[in-house]
């Protein structure tokens, strides 16, 4: 009868019942005991089965070794120089060897098969009872046979003189009853060892089962199966990515959302994380080499928020949230705020000009008022015309005009380089607007605190390649940090109201790399005071001449 297990919390108590237990630890214990008992019985039987043959072989080899030792030149000389007798040298030497080795008998015979030694003196001078032809022919004999002294393990060897001629033979026997006694004497010890091994195995099985009981919370197999089904439904139903890693950094579990966010498949389960994802911040975050909460990382075109929790077995479980849309909304909010700042700057500048114009009119300085209006309109028109002459894409030109107004409000001179020339054939104008906007905003922030704040933008189309350079008069970027600034989460600015920083430059590099290009930072020229110069190369950013830009996409060009 098995005790009623408690089951999972909240489940009704189970009744006592006879038969096969339901709990995992009890079933494992019974199976381990059955296996340990069966293995012990089988091992004991397999050991006893050949033991008799091994003891026989050992006895025969011992008899043969004694016979080879007995067949010495001294015995051969005694055989050639004396007669067979009870007090002869051959009999004395044979008895000495028999007593010293514990053999049952040591029989020395001549070439005719006549005994020169025997434990029974009356047998000396008689012909041996067994066939001596094999040792007299030069062969060695090992056998279990019966003779005048009963059943024995025998060894027979030829006896040679100094010239190597066979002059007789030596036969040594070991009592077979002693071999059987050794076999019977070994059985109790063997059974004791088998019993001890079975006891140790039973104790180990019990300890393992108790540990399994604690680890499975005393659940039945049916409960574990139900919990596993619930876990699978939960993992694949939630809208967050879940990745479980073992202590070696191998992926042991991924739900559907994690596969979608990381661009992986079911076949990647069981492979090392570094091998599947490659080098990068995402791998470092999931592997625990970068620590913290709500860590921002970029995987492909997705912005992810990752959290990692270690497990008791040395592994970890990481959760991933898709922040791409939220980040896009945040950047649109930043753009909207930039536009509001530009409108506010224009409104402030327009108010100042209107006040100036009103003052001129009230002072009846009509000619000066006309000149003032003409100058203001001309400056704005010149700025817009300068941009549109060099940048033919209307979306990008509008961005640059707005950034010029914001720059003027912040006291920064924003200049379009003379070499700038960008045709209206952009494959992904919105993507390039994001790149330019990020770089110009960073340049304005860097240049705002300099002595002579300036920002220069150069956009050049060469074939299908667009080269973008944004230089500023700020403090520049130290050489040792020029690779770090393109890493997700790296920033020297304070956090904005909507969330994280350190994504703009990372997204710029990802955008460039998806088009087979590059993004890098160097020092600006001496005319800008040695600030920073960001260069982005987009090899396939322009459509072929004659092809309408809307008919090509980034995905088609790569």
Protein Blocks (a to p, Z undefined) as FASTA:
>chain_A
ZZddebjehiacddddedjdfbfklmmmmmmmmmmmmmmmmmmmmmmmmmmmmmmmmmmm
mmmmmmmmmmpfklmmmmmmmccdfkbmklmmmmmmmmmnopabdcdddfkopafbdfbl
klgopacfbdcklmmnopacddddddfkopcdddddddddfkopafbdcdddddfklmmm
mmmmmmmmmmmmmmmmmmmmmmmmmmmmmmmmmmnoopafklmmmmmmmmmmmmmmpccd
cddddfkopafbdcfklmmmnopafklgopafklmnopajklmmmnopagcehiacdehj
accdddddddfkopacdddddfklmmmmmmmmmmmmmmmmmmmmmmmmmmmmmmmmmmmm
mnopaklmmmmmmmmmmmmmmmmmmmmmmmmbfklmmmmmmmmmmmmmnopacdddfklc
cddfbfblmlmmmmmmmmmmmmmmmmmmmmblcdddddddehjaccdddddfbebjafkl
mmmmmpghiacbdcdfklcehklmmmmmmmmmmnopacddddddfknoopacdddddfkl
pccehiafklpcfklmZZ
